[in-house]
Amino acid sequence: MAAQVQASEIRKDPVLERWVIIAPHRGRRLKFVQEEPQAGPATCPFCPGNEGMTPPEIMAYREPGTKPNTAGWRLRVVHNKFPALQIEGDLDRTPEGMYDLMNGIGAHEVIIESPNHDPSVEAITVERMDDTLRAYRDRVLDLERDRRMRCVLVFKNHGARAGASLLHPHSQLIATPIVPKRVAEELEGAERHYRFKERCVFCDVLREELRTRERMVAENDLAVGFAPYAARFPFEACVMPKQHRAAFERIEDHEIRGVAEVLLEVLRRMSKSLDSPPYNYMLHSAPYGSSDVPHYHWHFEIVPRITEVQGFEWGTGFFINPTSPEEAARYMREVAI
């Protein structure tokens, strides 16, 4: 008789008021992230011909005439095989003594970005990055119809040290029935700035970076990439559209290409500067229901995993960055790609 899989729960810390996903069934995958993943194309579940090794596809960009869950795709989206949250069921908010608890309702999807198994940044084309951003938009828009969902985080883990369990290029999204604390804090800080100055703080940051250009890494007519003024980590970067827009899913077709070009250039410059480091990127976008707020501006955060967070940072949330963002940006600008 198979052991029963314990369902996920969403629990609230009563002091910091942050929510934590408790997902016991994901413990089965922990052994895969202790060393650099080694799956080759023959055994990789994300490679063409192995579509039966993944859950059925939710969405795909395919060649005309090809069938779902077969080869012939250039991008696929599937449910995560070990989801942190489950799409099925009713949302149930209950107290547990003094604590607040929700059942683990949400969505956890994998965006398989390319049939090409090569995980290197150098293998990414602008066309592939364009497809990837379009897939993000399409999935966030589709999940918006589910009234249980409040917020979606899109993220990429590249390399085992950054949390990737498979080499094949992919990213993920998790939709939650609550607005995470980090997202809420960012929204609240942006709203304070707007109440005081009647301007978007992110637009102010954008103007300042374009004025000084000290921390600029990449730019075109539609987007910019720069090192944040108060970067937490060495070579941390931010990619932001020039057009004010609170929600990423409201991006228009002609804007996607411009953002794809800048995001890819920043990744290539970071990769060249740091000898292909593991990295994470995260898409910060307004929660559902806040797509038109004047004080928020969607953006990507990119963090190369070249330093460890240590006791002081864990204990205080106060980061020590040994490389100035001005020096990092200058290095990335000057490297040949």
C-alpha positions as CSV (number, residue, x, y, z in Angstrom):
1,M,0.0,0.0,0.0
2,A,1.5,3.3,-1.0
3,A,2.2,5.9,1.7
4,Q,-0.2,8.8,1.8
5,V,1.4,12.0,0.5
6,Q,1.0,14.8,3.1
7,A,-0.6,17.9,1.5
8,S,1.0,21.3,1.5
9,E,0.0,24.0,4.1
10,I,0.5,27.7,4.2
11,R,1.4,28.9,7.7
12,K,1.7,32.5,9.0
13,D,4.5,33.6,11.3
14,P,2.7,35.5,14.1
15,V,5.7,37.8,14.8
16,L,6.9,38.8,11.3
17,E,3.5,38.2,9.6
18,R,5.1,36.4,6.8
19,W,3.6,33.2,5.2
20,V,5.6,30.0,4.8
21,I,4.7,27.1,2.5
22,I,5.2,23.7,4.3
23,A,5.5,21.2,1.5
24,P,6.6,17.8,2.9
25,H,6.2,15.9,-0.4
26,R,8.9,18.1,-1.9
27,G,11.4,16.4,0.4
28,R,11.6,13.6,-2.1
29,R,13.5,15.9,-4.5
30,L,16.1,17.2,-2.0
31,K,18.7,14.6,-3.0
32,F,18.7,16.1,-6.5
33,V,20.0,19.5,-5.5
34,Q,23.1,18.6,-3.4
35,E,25.4,18.4,-6.4
36,E,25.5,19.7,-10.0
37,P,22.7,17.9,-11.9
38,Q,24.0,15.4,-14.5
39,A,20.9,14.3,-16.5
40,G,21.8,14.2,-20.2
41,P,19.4,14.5,-23.2
42,A,18.5,10.8,-23.2
43,T,17.2,10.9,-19.6
44,C,16.3,14.5,-19.3
45,P,12.5,14.9,-18.9
46,F,12.6,18.3,-20.5
47,C,14.2,17.2,-23.8
48,P,12.2,16.5,-27.0
49,G,11.0,12.9,-27.2
50,N,10.7,12.6,-23.4
51,E,7.4,14.5,-23.1
52,G,5.9,11.5,-21.3
53,M,8.3,12.0,-18.4
54,T,6.6,15.3,-17.4
55,P,3.0,16.0,-16.4
56,P,0.8,16.9,-19.5
57,E,1.6,20.3,-21.0
58,I,-0.6,23.2,-20.0
59,M,0.5,25.4,-22.9
60,A,3.1,25.1,-25.7
61,Y,4.5,27.1,-28.6
62,R,4.6,24.5,-31.3
63,E,5.3,23.9,-35.0
64,P,2.1,23.7,-37.1
65,G,0.6,20.2,-37.2
66,T,2.4,18.9,-34.1
67,K,0.3,17.3,-31.3
68,P,0.4,18.2,-27.6
69,N,2.9,16.2,-25.5
70,T,5.0,15.2,-28.5
71,A,8.1,16.6,-30.1
72,G,7.8,19.7,-32.3
73,W,7.6,22.4,-29.7
74,R,9.9,25.3,-29.0
75,L,8.6,26.1,-25.5
76,R,6.4,24.0,-23.2
77,V,4.7,24.7,-19.8
78,V,3.8,21.9,-17.5
79,H,2.8,21.5,-13.9
80,N,5.8,21.0,-11.5
81,K,6.1,17.3,-10.7
82,F,6.8,18.1,-7.1
83,P,4.5,21.2,-6.6
84,A,4.9,23.4,-3.6
85,L,1.1,24.2,-4.0
86,Q,-1.7,22.3,-5.6
87,I,-4.3,23.8,-8.0
88,E,-7.0,21.4,-7.0
89,G,-9.4,22.0,-4.1
90,D,-11.1,24.9,-2.3
91,L,-9.2,27.5,-0.3
92,D,-9.7,27.0,3.4
93,R,-8.5,29.5,5.9
94,T,-8.6,28.1,9.5
95,P,-7.1,29.0,12.9
96,E,-4.9,26.5,14.7
97,G,-4.8,27.7,18.2
98,M,-3.1,31.1,18.1
99,Y,-1.8,30.4,14.6
100,D,-3.2,31.1,11.1
101,L,-3.3,28.3,8.6
102,M,-4.4,27.8,5.0
103,N,-4.4,24.6,2.9
104,G,-1.8,24.6,0.2
105,I,-3.9,25.9,-2.7
106,G,-2.0,27.6,-5.6
107,A,-0.2,26.8,-8.8
108,H,3.3,25.7,-9.5
109,E,4.3,25.5,-13.1
110,V,7.6,24.9,-15.1
111,I,8.3,26.8,-18.2
112,I,10.7,24.6,-20.4
113,E,12.3,27.4,-22.4
114,S,13.8,25.5,-25.3
115,P,14.2,22.0,-26.7
116,N,18.0,22.7,-26.6
117,H,19.5,20.9,-23.6
118,D,22.4,23.4,-23.4
119,P,21.9,25.4,-20.2
120,S,24.5,28.1,-20.9
121,V,23.6,31.8,-21.2
122,E,25.5,31.8,-24.5
123,A,23.0,29.4,-26.0
124,I,20.1,31.7,-25.3
125,T,18.9,33.7,-28.4
126,V,16.8,36.8,-28.4
127,E,14.0,34.9,-30.1
128,R,14.1,32.3,-27.3
129,M,14.1,35.0,-24.6
130,D,11.2,36.7,-26.4
131,D,9.2,33.4,-26.3
132,T,10.0,32.9,-22.7
133,L,8.7,36.4,-21.7
134,R,5.6,35.8,-23.8
135,A,5.0,32.5,-22.0
136,Y,5.3,34.3,-18.6
137,R,2.7,36.9,-19.7
138,D,0.3,34.2,-21.1
139,R,0.4,32.1,-18.0
140,V,0.0,35.0,-15.6
141,L,-3.0,36.2,-17.6
142,D,-4.5,32.8,-17.6
143,L,-4.1,32.3,-13.8
144,E,-5.7,35.7,-13.2
145,R,-9.0,34.1,-14.1
146,D,-8.7,31.9,-11.0
147,R,-10.2,34.1,-8.3
148,R,-8.4,32.2,-5.5
149,M,-5.0,33.5,-6.7
150,R,-3.7,36.9,-5.4
151,C,-0.1,37.0,-6.6
152,V,2.3,35.2,-9.1
153,L,6.0,35.1,-8.8
154,V,8.0,34.0,-11.9
155,F,11.6,33.0,-11.2
156,K,14.6,31.2,-12.7
157,N,17.1,29.1,-10.8
158,H,20.2,28.5,-13.0
159,G,22.7,26.0,-11.6
160,A,22.6,23.7,-8.7
161,R,23.9,26.3,-6.2
162,A,21.0,28.5,-7.2
163,G,18.5,25.7,-6.6
164,A,18.1,24.1,-10.1
165,S,17.5,20.3,-10.0
166,L,17.9,19.9,-13.8
167,L,20.4,21.3,-16.2
168,H,17.9,21.8,-19.1
169,P,17.0,25.5,-19.3
170,H,13.7,26.2,-17.5
171,S,12.0,28.7,-15.2
172,Q,9.1,28.4,-12.9
173,L,6.1,30.3,-11.6
174,I,4.2,29.9,-8.3
175,A,0.8,31.5,-7.8
176,T,-0.3,32.1,-4.2
177,P,-3.7,32.9,-2.5
178,I,-2.0,35.6,-0.5
179,V,0.3,38.5,-1.3
180,P,3.8,37.5,0.1
181,K,5.4,39.8,2.7
182,R,8.3,40.9,0.4
183,V,5.8,41.9,-2.3
184,A,3.6,43.7,0.2
185,E,6.6,45.6,1.6
186,E,7.7,46.7,-1.8
187,L,4.2,47.9,-2.6
188,E,3.9,49.8,0.7
189,G,7.3,51.5,0.3
190,A,6.3,52.6,-3.3
191,E,3.0,53.9,-2.1
192,R,4.6,56.0,0.7
193,H,6.9,57.6,-1.9
194,Y,3.9,58.3,-4.1
195,R,1.9,59.9,-1.3
196,F,4.7,62.2,-0.5
197,K,5.9,63.1,-4.0
198,E,3.1,62.1,-6.3
199,R,5.6,60.2,-8.4
200,C,6.4,56.5,-8.9
201,V,9.6,55.7,-7.0
202,F,10.7,53.3,-9.6
203,C,10.3,55.9,-12.3
204,D,12.4,58.2,-10.2
205,V,15.1,55.5,-9.9
206,L,15.0,55.1,-13.6
207,R,15.5,58.8,-14.3
208,E,18.4,58.9,-11.9
209,E,20.1,55.9,-13.4
210,L,19.7,57.4,-16.9
211,R,21.0,60.7,-15.7
212,T,24.2,59.5,-13.9
213,R,24.8,56.3,-16.0
214,E,27.2,55.2,-13.3
215,R,25.4,51.9,-12.7
216,M,24.1,51.4,-16.2
217,V,24.7,47.9,-17.8
218,A,22.4,47.8,-20.9
219,E,19.8,49.9,-22.5
220,N,17.6,50.2,-25.6
221,D,14.5,52.3,-26.4
222,L,12.2,50.2,-24.3
223,A,14.2,48.9,-21.2
224,V,17.2,49.4,-19.1
225,G,19.5,47.1,-17.1
226,F,21.5,48.5,-14.2
227,A,23.1,47.7,-10.9
228,P,20.9,48.9,-8.0
229,Y,22.2,51.8,-5.9
230,A,21.9,49.7,-2.7
231,A,22.8,46.3,-4.2
232,R,22.7,43.6,-1.6
233,F,25.0,41.2,-3.5
234,P,28.0,41.6,-5.8
235,F,26.9,42.1,-9.4
236,E,23.2,42.2,-8.6
237,A,21.2,43.7,-11.4
238,C,17.8,45.1,-12.2
239,V,16.0,45.2,-15.6
240,M,13.1,47.6,-15.9
241,P,10.9,48.9,-18.7
242,K,11.0,52.6,-19.5
243,Q,7.3,52.7,-19.8
244,H,5.5,52.9,-16.4
245,R,3.5,49.8,-16.0
246,A,2.6,48.1,-12.6
247,A,1.8,44.6,-13.9
248,F,4.1,42.7,-16.2
249,E,1.1,40.8,-17.8
250,R,-0.1,44.1,-19.3
251,I,3.1,44.4,-21.4
252,E,2.3,44.8,-25.1
253,D,3.8,42.7,-27.9
254,H,6.2,45.3,-29.2
255,E,7.6,45.9,-25.7
256,I,8.5,42.2,-25.1
257,R,11.3,42.2,-27.6
258,G,12.9,45.2,-26.1
259,V,12.8,43.8,-22.6
260,A,14.1,40.4,-23.9
261,E,17.1,42.1,-25.6
262,V,18.1,44.0,-22.4
263,L,17.5,41.0,-20.1
264,L,19.6,38.8,-22.3
265,E,22.4,41.4,-22.6
266,V,22.6,41.7,-18.8
267,L,22.7,37.9,-18.4
268,R,25.5,37.6,-21.0
269,R,27.5,40.4,-19.4
270,M,27.1,38.9,-16.0
271,S,28.0,35.5,-17.3
272,K,31.1,36.7,-19.1
273,S,32.2,38.9,-16.1
274,L,31.9,36.1,-13.6
275,D,32.8,33.0,-15.6
276,S,29.2,31.6,-16.0
277,P,28.0,31.8,-12.4
278,P,24.8,30.2,-11.0
279,Y,22.1,32.8,-10.7
280,N,18.5,33.5,-9.8
281,Y,16.2,36.0,-11.4
282,M,12.8,37.0,-10.1
283,L,10.0,38.9,-11.8
284,H,8.4,41.4,-9.4
285,S,4.9,42.5,-10.6
286,A,1.9,44.0,-9.0
287,P,-0.5,41.5,-7.4
288,Y,-3.8,40.7,-9.1
289,G,-6.2,43.6,-8.7
290,S,-3.4,46.2,-8.6
291,S,-2.5,46.3,-12.3
292,D,-3.2,50.0,-12.7
293,V,-1.7,51.4,-9.5
294,P,0.4,54.6,-10.2
295,H,3.0,53.9,-7.6
296,Y,4.4,50.5,-8.7
297,H,6.6,49.5,-11.7
298,W,7.3,45.8,-12.6
299,H,11.0,44.7,-12.9
300,F,13.3,41.8,-12.9
301,E,15.9,41.3,-10.1
302,I,19.0,39.2,-11.1
303,V,21.3,37.8,-8.4
304,P,24.5,35.8,-9.3
305,R,25.2,33.3,-6.5
306,I,28.8,34.0,-5.9
307,T,28.7,34.8,-2.2
308,E,27.0,33.1,0.8
309,V,24.4,34.8,3.1
310,Q,26.0,34.5,6.5
311,G,24.9,34.9,10.2
312,F,24.8,38.7,10.3
313,E,22.6,38.8,7.2
314,W,20.3,36.0,8.4
315,G,19.9,37.6,11.8
316,T,19.4,41.2,10.7
317,G,18.3,41.3,7.1
318,F,21.1,43.8,6.8
319,F,23.4,42.7,3.8
320,I,27.1,43.3,3.4
321,N,28.1,43.7,-0.2
322,P,31.9,43.6,-0.8
323,T,31.6,45.0,-4.4
324,S,30.2,48.5,-5.1
325,P,27.5,48.5,-7.7
326,E,29.3,51.2,-9.6
327,E,32.4,49.0,-9.9
328,A,30.3,45.9,-10.9
329,A,28.4,47.9,-13.5
330,R,31.6,49.3,-15.0
331,Y,33.1,45.8,-15.2
332,M,30.0,44.4,-16.9
333,R,29.8,47.3,-19.4
334,E,33.4,46.9,-20.5
335,V,33.4,43.2,-20.9
336,A,33.3,41.9,-24.5
337,I,30.3,39.8,-25.3
